[in-house]
């Protein structure tokens, strides 16, 4: 669980930490679409971005609504 989020190979959020859920109220599944304002197209790309950053902002999409969430390690 990186930053309290578990995603599958298609970038769908499948699990959130309780703390993050209480802050965002996002229920999985939701689609991770951006990290630090850059569109993420693959799981490998996501891993690369996260390996170099301690603080990130992600954008997720759920039911057609996009939500931006700041995360810290």
HELIX and SHEET records of a PDB file:
HELIX    1   1 UNK A   18  UNK A   24  1                                   7    
HELIX    2   2 UNK A   43  UNK A   52  1                                  10    
SHEET    1   A 4 UNK A   5  UNK A   7  0                                        
SHEET    2   A 4 UNK A  12  UNK A  16 -1                                        
SHEET    3   A 4 UNK A  30  UNK A  35 -1                                        
SHEET    4   A 4 UNK A  38  UNK A  39 -1                                        
SHEET    1   B 5 UNK A   5  UNK A   7  0                                        
SHEET    2   B 5 UNK A  12  UNK A  16 -1                                        
SHEET    3   B 5 UNK A  30  UNK A  35 -1                                        
SHEET    4   B 5 UNK A  55  UNK A  62 -1                                        
SHEET    5   B 5 UNK A  65  UNK A  72 -1                                        
END                                                                             
